[in-house]
């Protein structure tokens, strides 16, 4: 018999079938229509998949992997694995065959659930090196004629050989401290580590998220970021199952902006790159306004920033300001926000990497408050979070509810609480290094203000020590470089050197417009003197004056193409692989230090 105090994601999921069976659990796009699936049907799908996994011989503690873009089958596979006492593990859709092979072998997964032919091709290419894999289950709409592969319908049909009672016995045996999910880190410095999250980790984090933002079944989410990442998994699967709000599955990343406008969600999670693209698009449209339209837009943005500043401190506008705000909403925000898909958004979140404060301030002028979160997979997502009535732009907010956050002697961010992971799967040495006396050692350096708002200043391992012995955290300097008009990404170098230099990439859209205005061909963008001079002038005027002399950029090299996942410079979550980038550009770096 299950513990009466037990409250797992699986318990919450099944509760919705009992209390609100006809309410929509998720939506998928079919032609021009968004088609709902009820909670009763969704839970039945998960239970059927769970029984099918049992028929395939998946036992307690065994891992089931998901490989593909966000689909109901992805969530179903994750929950079905958890339901039978097994473990769900995502593989990024962008992972290469060798990366897929590593995860499948490391996890010893007997079953992988695949999205389509493209993902099957990866499995097929490495199948001789997958000794544990017994079945490749294809999501709806894909059929492969191969003994290893089975359609979704064939897979679900296997459930007939396992009884509902046998499944219920597995569910009853689940314990809160039991392993439920593996999150494979994006591997910025080597092979990914597998973060072990328990049922307690997931249910606690979802519970506190629900309380923090007053989430209800009336909320709506658009799912589009990789579900292999803890943030999207929490929002799409575990929070969805806990709260009962419907999840809309985006058709694809390219269709996401259109889907966003169609769905108009109340909850939206974006990485900084997504928010930056939205900002650029809106800024360009606002820049086209002239005369009275421009004056009204500027006025409305000023009003909104005043209102947001109050709301971030837990206050509401009153009197004349409230009247101006209502007018600004009618004239500007009510027209601009639906065009983005934000007419109903009330919980807008940025995470997974640092976001530039100017982006947060820009959206505050459009009546959209973006709450920045800081954390890592090892903390089930959040360590600190800005929130309604307690938000400070440029910080990552206050400690996550139910947890303690403090700084170590060297400024490292440490956290303890029910969301702190169990350790790394099959890696006791790394677990001992990261988990010390129950405290998660993040590897990040931070500082608190007087009210407990945390600011991240850099990664311990990224600290650059110059030949003069100065310790320099690259984070803020790189952020300033990314604000240079034509720059896309920036990587600081200077370890053991007399001065700092930078590897820069161009922002493709801005560089193209600059080139067009100045008669520069695409082939010479990264070498043209006009572009190099413009960047140098911007660095001299706007970047270097912000920093001490030892932190200033002496030279830079403009690389011929943007960093990318495919090029090996970025992780699937769009974090820069600093070491890989430096290794690829040794000659470029050395050239900046000739005659040093």
N, C-alpha and C positions, 0 to 999 in steps of 0.2 A: 504493500500500500504506500502511495506517495506521501511524503511529509506534508502535513497540513499547512506548514509555513512556507512550503516551496512556492515560488512565483517565477517561473521561467518564461522565456519568450514563447515557448511552445504552449504553456498553460494559457497565456494571454491570447495567443492565436486562436485556440480552440474555444475560448470564451465568446469570441465574436460570433461563432457559428450558433451558439446557444442563445445569445441575447439580441443579435441583430442580423439574422441570416440573410435577409434580402438586400441589405445595404451594400453599396459597391466597395469591393476591396481593391480592385485595380482596373485600369482601362488600357486597351491597346487600340491602335489605329487600324481600321479596316476600310480601305478606300478613303472616302472623305469623312468618315464617321469615327468617333471614339466609342468603342464598344465596352460596356462594363462587364465585370465578372463579380458575382456576389461573394460575400464572406462564406456562405454555406458551400458554394461551389469551389472556392479557393481552398478552404480547409480540406474538402474532400479530395482535391487535386494533390495537396501535400500528403495526405494520408495514403492515397493510392501510390504515389511515388515512393513513400516510405516503405510500404509493403513490397513494392517491386524491388527496392534495394535489398530488403531482407531476403527475397527470393534469389537475388544474385549473390547472396552470401556475405553481404556487408554486415559486419558485427560491431558491437560497442567498441568505440575507440578507433575504428577504421575511418579513413579519410575519403571523402567524395570531392572531386575537383570540378569546378565550373570554368569554362573557357569560352568567352564570347561577350558581345555587347549586352546591355541591360535588356533582359527579357523576363517575362513571368516565370519561364522555366528555370532561369538562374536562381531566382528567389525560392522557387519550389524545391530545387535541388538542395540548396543550403538548409532550408527548414526541414526537409525530409531527412537529411543526414543527421541533423540535431535531434529530430524526433525519435530516432531509433538508437540514440546513445552514441551516434557516430559524430563525425567532425566535417564541417564544410570548409573548403579552401578554394579561393578564387585564383585564377591565373589571368594576368592582363591580356586583353585581346591583341595587344601590340607585341607581346612577347614572341621572340624568335623560336624556331624549333629546338635549339640547344637549351634555351631558357625554360621552355615547356618541359623538356626532358628532365632537367634538373629538379623541378618542382614535383613532377609525377614520381620520380624515383626517391626523392628525399621524403616525400609524404607516404610513399608506398601505396598510393591510391589504387584500389582495384577497379574503380569506375570514374570515368570523366564524362561530363555533360558538355556537349559542343554546340556552338551556334549554327555553323553552316559548312559548306564545302571547303572554304578557305581555311577554317580551323581544323577540319579533318585532314587536310593536306599536311599540316604540321605533324599531326599524330602519325599519319601514314609514313612520313619521311623518317621517323625515329622509332617506329614500332618494334624493330629488332632489339632496341636498347631499353625496352620498357617491360621488365620481367614481371612486374606486379599487376599490370593492367589486364583486366579480364573483359571489359566492355566499354565501348564508346557510344554513349547515348546521344542522339541527334535531336536538337530542339525542333519544334514543329516546322513543317514545310521543307525539310531536307531529308533525302533518302540516299543512302550509299550502299551499293551492292558489294558487301564485304562481310565475312564472318565476324569480324571484330565490332562492326557497327550495327546499331539497331535504331529504328525510327522511334520517335516519342510514343507513338501509339503502341508499338510492339513492347516497348519498355513498360508502359502502364499496364499492359495486358498481363505481365508477369505477376502483378499483384494478386491475381486469382489464386495463386499457389501459396499465399500467406494469409492467415486469418486476421480479422480485425482484433480478435482477442490477443493474438500473439503480438500485434503492434501495441495494444494497450499495455501489455506487460512490459514492453520495452520503455514506453513513456513513463510508466509508474516507477521504473528503476532509475530514472534520471536524478542525479544529485546536483545541487547548486554549484558545488566546487568542481564539477566534472568539466573536462575539456569540451568545448562546443564549436569553436571556430579557429582556424589558422589564418592569420593575415601575413602573407609574404611581403616583407619590406621591399621597397623599390630598388634596393641595391646600388646606392650611390658609390660605395667603396669596395664592392666585391659581390660574391654570391649572396642572394637574399637570405635573410634569417626569417624563420617562421615564428611569429608572435602567437603564443597560446592564450586564447581568451576563454574563460569559463562561462557557464550559464549565468553565474552570479555577476561577472563582469558586464555582460551584455544587458541583463535585466536591470541592474542598478543604473547603468549609464542611460538607458532608455527612460527609466522612471524619473531620474533627475532632469533629463531633457524635457520631458513632458511637463514637469512642474515649472521649470525655469521659464518656458515660453508659453505656458497655458495652452498647450496643444490639445485639440479636441478632434472628434471624428468629422467635424465640419471643415477642417483644414484640408488642403490639397497640395500634393507634391509632384513635381516633374522629375523623373529619374533619368539621368543622362551621363553622369560622371562614372568612372569605372567602379563596379560593385566589388572589385577586388580590394579597393581602398576602404579603410575602416569608416571614413566619413559617409560615403555614399551608402555603404552597407548599413550603417546605423540609421540613416534617414529613410532609406527605401524599404529595408526589411524589418529591422528590430523595432524602430520607432513606429513604423506602420502597423506592425503586429501588436504593439503595446497600446497605441492610442486608438487605432481603428480608422485612421484617415485613408482615403483612396490614393493610390499611386498611379500616375500616368507614365507609361513607358515611352520615352521619346523614340521616334523612328530610327534616328541615327544622329551622330554629332552634327553633320551638315544640316539636318532638318531641325535641330534643336531650336534655333531662333524662331522658326515658323511654329513649331509645336508650343513654344513658350507663349506666343501671342494667342494661340488657340485655347490653351488651357487656363491662362491667367492664374497661376498657382498662388496660394497664400504663403507657402514655404519655398524658398529658393536658395540652394547652396551653390556657390561658385568658387573656383580657384581664382587667384588674382588675375591670371591671364584672361579669363572669361570676363571679369568685371572691367578690365582694361579695354577689351575690344568693344564692350557696350559703351564705355565712356567715350572712346574715340568716335564711334558712330554718332552718338548724340551730340557731341561737341561739334562735329562737322556739320550736322543739320542746324544746330543753333548758330553756327558761324555764318550760315547762309542768310540769316535774318537781318533785315536792315530797317532803319527808320523806327517807326512806332512799334513794330513787332519786336525789334531787338530791345528797345527800351522796356517793353512789358516783360519780356523774357528775363532780362537782367534784374528788373525789380522783383519779379516773382522768386527768382533764385535767392536773392538777398533775404526776402521774407522767410523762405523755407529754412535757410541756414539759421536764422534767429529762432525759429520754432524748434528745429532739431536740437540746437544747443540747449534749449530749455528741457526738452523731452529726455535728452541724454542725462540730465540731472534729476529726472523724476518729476518735472513740473509740466504744466500745460499752459498754452498761450491764453491770455485773457484780454478783454477790452479791445482796444484799437488793433493790437497785433492779431488777435483772433479773427477780427473782421477782415483785415488785410489777407490773412492766410486763406480764409474761405474764398475770397475773390481770386487770389492767385491759383487756388485749386481749380476754380471754374474756368479761368482764362488759360492756364498753362498746364498744370499737372494732370488734370483730367483728360487732356488731349495727348500729352507726351507719354505718360506711363502705360496706357493700353497699347501703344505702338511698340513698346519693348516687351510687354507681357507682364507688367508689374502693377496693373490696376488694383489687384487685391492683395499684393504681397504685404505681409506684416512681419515675417521672420526672414530677413535676407542676411545670409551668412557668407563670410569669406574665410577660407582656411587652407591648409596644406602647405602654404608658404606665406612669406610676409607680403602684405599689400601696401602700396605706397599711400601715405596719408592723403595726398592730393586727390586720389580716386574716391576715398571715403567722403572727403569734403565736397567733391563734385556732385556725388549722388545726394548728399544732404541738401543740396540746392534744388533737387528734383523731388523732394518729399520722400526719399528712400533712405532709411537708416540701415547701413550695413554693419552687422555685428561681427567683429573679427574674433576668431577663436585660435588658440594655440594649443598644440598637443602632439601626440604621436600614437601610433598603433598600440604601443606598449601600455598606454593609458586608456585604451578603448576609444581613443579619439581626443576628448577634451582634457586639458590641464587647467587652462584659464579661459574665460569667456566673457566678452562684453554682453550686456543684456539690457532690456528695457529699463530705463530709469537709472542705469549705472553703466554708461558707455563713455570712454575717452578715446577719441581717435588718436592713432599713433601708439596705443598700448594694446595688449592682447586681453585685457580685462582682468577680472578677479578670479580667485580659485573656484574650480568647479564644485558645486554643492556636494557635501558629503566627503570631501577630500581635504587634505592639508598640502599646501605648497610652500616651500621655503627655499632659500639659497644656501648652497654649501659654502665652505670657507673660500673657495676660489670663484664664487659667483655662479656655480652650476645650479640649474633649476632642478629641484628634487620634489617628488610627489609621493604621497601615501594615501590609500583609500580603496574602496571596494571596486573601483574601475582599474586598478593596477594589475597588469597581466600575471600569468602563472610562471612565466619564463619563456625561453626559446626552445622550440621543439628540437630534441636531439642535440642540444648544445649547452651542456651544463656550465662550461667555462664562461661563455658569453652571458649566461643567466646570472652567474655569481658576480660578474663584473657590473651588470646593469641593475640588479636587484640586491640591495644591501640592507639587511635588517628591515625588510618590508618597504624600503624607500626606492622608488624608481629614479635612477640617475639618468637624466635626459640627454646629457652631452651638450646641452644648450646653455649659454651664458645669459643671465638676465639681471634686471634690477627692478625693485618695487618702488612705487611712490608712497607717499604718506597714507594713502587710502587703500593700499594693497593692489593697485593696478600694476600688472607686470609688463615690462618692455624687454623684448629679446634683443640682445646686442650682438649675438654671433654664436657660432659653433666652436666648442673647445678645439676640435681637430682642425678647424679652418684657420685658427690664429696664425698669422704670419709674423715670424720673428726676423727682423732685419739684421744686417751684419752689425749694426750699432746696438743690438739687443733690445730694440723696441718691440713690444707686443701689439699687433694691430689686428682688430677684428674687421674682416672685409665687408660685412653685411651692410652697414650704413653707407660706406663709400660706394659700393656697387649699386645700391639703391639710388644714390645721387647721380651716378653715371647713367642709369637707366632713364633718368628724367631728362637727359640731354635729348634735344629735339629729334635727332636722326637715329639715335641708338636703340637697338632692340634689347640685347643682353650684354652683360659685362662680367668678366672674371678678373679679379685682382691677382697680381703676381708680385713676388718680391722676397720670397723666403731666402734668407741668407744674403740678401743684396743690400746695396747702399740706399736704394730708393724704390718706390713703387711704380709699376707699370700696369697696363690693363690690356686684355684681349677683348675687343668689342665686335658686335655684329650690328648690322643695320636693321632698322625697322622697315620691312619691305614696302609698306604702303606710303609711309612718310618719305622714304628715300626716293620712291618712284615719282611722287609729286614734286620733290625738290629737283630731281633730274629733268623732269618734263619742263619745269619752269626755267631751268638753266641750260637747256639744250644738251644734256649729258646722256650718252647711250647707256643702256642697261649693262653692257659688258664691262664698262669701266667704273661702275658705281663705287666699288670699294677701293679704287686706286686714284680716283679723280681728285686733283688738288683742291677744287672748290668744296667738295664734300669734306675732305680731311681738314681743311681750314675752318669750315663752319663748326665741325665738332670740337676742334682745338679751342676755338674762340669761346664756345659754350662752356667747355671745361674750365678755361681760365677765368671766365666771368662768374659762373654759377656753381661750379663744383668745388674747385680748390679753395676758394675763400671760406668754405664751411668748415675746413679741417686744419689741424695743426700742420706745420711744415712737413713733418715726417710722414704724415698721412696723405700728402698731396700727390697727384698723378703727374709724373714727369714725362712719360711717353705712352703711346698706345699703338696698337696694331689693329687695323680694321680687317676682319676675316671675310672671305669671299661669299659665305652663305650663312643664313641663320642657324642657330643650334636646333637640333631636332632629335626626336626619339630614334628615328631611322638612322640618323648619322652617328648615333652612339653617345651623343653629348647630353642627352636628357633621359630621365627615368619616365616610366609611363604616367607618373603624376606631375610631370613637367618640372622636376627639380634638376638643377644642373649637376652633372657629374664632373666635379671640379678636377679631380686627378686625371680622369680620362681626357678632358679638354687640354690640360697642360701637357699630357703625354703626346697628344696628337700635334701639338704646336711647339715642340721643343725649339725648333730652329727659329720660329717667330719670336719666341721669348728671348733666346740668346741674342738675336739681332738687336733687341732693345737695350741690351747691356754691353754691347761692344764698346771697349774703351772705358768701362766702368772703373 
